[in-house]
């Protein structure tokens, strides 16, 4: 079974530029998550999709971050314009979300450096 | 703020020793999960314990859950150099996706 795919793996941009990350979840997984992980901290949820609908985006800085999941499969996360504090690893995860208990499968992440 | 907080923040042991890390959380949970993250990699699910369970085993891993104290512990027995990683607890409250703690960084010296 193929895992969660993410690209690019690394990105360096200047502040005020825009950037986009792509995620392909495990086939058949209805739920997709984007997390932000700042160095030395645990992942923080940015947005959760159930199929192509948003379940939770309460921690997404909507003035600069946007995400979409067209057709309920792949997803993109965009930052425009980027700030220095956006430097982090952006993790995508997916799960089957059957029942109340579920585990999440994570991709390798995209390491973003904003200079 | 983080729902789960791990203790200690960092732990260094010799190969063959046991490693114990703890997690405390604040609100009622449906289940608690432990994940491992190797440097520069994504997180890998290790074990899930439901709120009505007190102890669970998986290979060299032993997890306990005390809902009255809102705490959990992860024990890795007979540690190996390959166990070197960061370990995170994550709580499922049923209201949103998992909430992760800040992690314990484990270093196993060969």
Interface residues (C-beta under 8 A of the other chain):
Chain A: X4 X33 X35 X40 X41 X42 X43 X44 X45 X48 X55 X56 X58 X91 X93 X100 X101 X102 X103 X104 X105 X106 X107 X108 X109 X111
Chain B: X2 X4 X30 X31 X33 X35 X40 X41 X42 X43 X44 X45 X48 X50 X88 X90 X92 X94 X96 X97 X98 X99 X100 X101 X102 X103
